[in-house]
Amino acid sequence: MTADTFTLYPCDLCGSTDLAEIPCAPHYMDGRPLHVCKGCGFVQAAYRRTPEALQKMWAEEIYRADDARVSDKTYTARIPAVVARQTFAVEFLAENVDITGKSLVDIGAGEGQFLEMLTTPRFNMDVFGIEPSAENCAILDEMGIANFLGTMEDYAQTGDARTFDVASLIWTLENCQSASGVLAAAHDAVKPGGHLLMATGSRIGMPFKKPLQYYLGPNVDAHPFHFSANALTSLMHQAGFKVTAHNRFIDSDYLVLIGERVNNADGLAMPTDDWQDIVDFFERWHKETQAHYADW
């Protein structure tokens, strides 16, 4: 880690600079640290690259839609596990929000399967994708899905940015350089009374769902944020999305929340986690991983 590549950022939720390192994390992260905020308990990699460098990493190094489509060497949304979680997100959204015939922007649209599901006759949604990978945008073009090449923040600064009935951030917010910045831009992209669908694989504080080496890895700031239900609720409330529905995340692989856009976030609850409880949680996860799954 060099000073000209990584910058130390304060907590992305509450702005505190009082951060503690999670002791076991460097064992899985090539010696790099993972932090928990002592003020609100939000877990994050405080040392991160610039937004431009992180965007380039995902667009050109990690998310590669190669010819094989299904590969264990490159990330693609074509693998069955990703298709399954996108299907869950579609069904959960439809169960809680009247989306038929409405407009939706997917932030981090990837290869477009999620949007494709929403354009079927069942939902007939008017969809739009925001995606930093030129390769993926070409795929969206082939599918006939309107899209913008860049980040949500880039799109918000264009003169022709539109607003939508629904915005979706599915398995994307954890990979952004600033979770709060993306959510603020998403708020501006949603019509008053509209909704945000938020889905992630982070479930900090819930029963362990995999060995720790399959959750943490050396590309620390490619996945800098790790959410509990409290942290994600507070981030959404801070951005002006009142949480109105959540899945049964205690025994699911997913944490899925839906928020309604409000004009004034004053009075919305800002639940926190005890930072020492978070450290203890990771320590238990580490011990169980080393005892049973270290060689997997």
C-alpha positions, 0 to 999 in steps of 0.5 A: 500500500502506497500513499500515492495509490490509497487515501485514508477516508473517514467513516462513509456513514457518520464521518468519524475518523475514530476507526478501529482495525479488525484484527483478523482481516489482514490474514485474508486481505493480503496484509491490508486492513479492514476498519470498523467505525467506533461511532456507528459500527459501519465496516469499511476499508478506510484506505481506498483508491480514487473513484476513477481508479476503482471504476477502472478496476471493475470495468477492465479487470474484475467484471469481464463478460468474456465469450465463455460467459460462465467462468470461475476465472472472471466475474459474469452475471451469467453464473447460476448463483447471480441469476438466482439472486437477481430473480429474488430481487425482482420478486421481492420488489414486485411483492412490495411495490407496484412496478408494472409499467413504471420506469426503473434505473439500475445503477451498475447494470452489468450485463443486463439480465436484471433489467431484461427480467423487468421488461417482460410482459409481466412487468413491462417496465421502462428500464435504463442502465447506468454502467461503467464498463464499455463492454457491458454497455455494448451488451446492453445495446445489443439487448435494446436496453437504453444505458449510460456509460459511467457512474451514477455520479457522472450521470447526475452531472449530465444535462439530460439526466432524468428521474425514475419511479424506481432505482435499484442498487443490487450487489453494487453499493458495496463495490463503490468508492463512496456508498453515501455519495452514490445513494445521494445521487440515487435520491436525485434520480428518483421521483418524489414518492418513488422507491429504491431497491437495495440488495447486498450479500453483506449481512454483518452480525447474522449467522456465518454463511461462508468461510471467511476467505470466501468473503474477504480478499486481497482486492480490499477497496474493490469491495470496501463496504460491508453492511449490517441491516443497521448500517444499510438502513442508516445509509438509506435514511441519511440519503432520504429513503425511508425503509419500508420493507426488508427480507428475512435476512437472518436465514437468507444469503441476501440482505434486501431493503426497499426505501421510499424517497422522502423530501425530508430525512429529519426524524428517520431512525439512524440505528447503529452497531456497537463496534466491539460487537462487530470485532467480536463477530469477525473474531468468531468467524475467523476462529470457525473458518480456521478450525473447519475451512482453512484448507478449502 
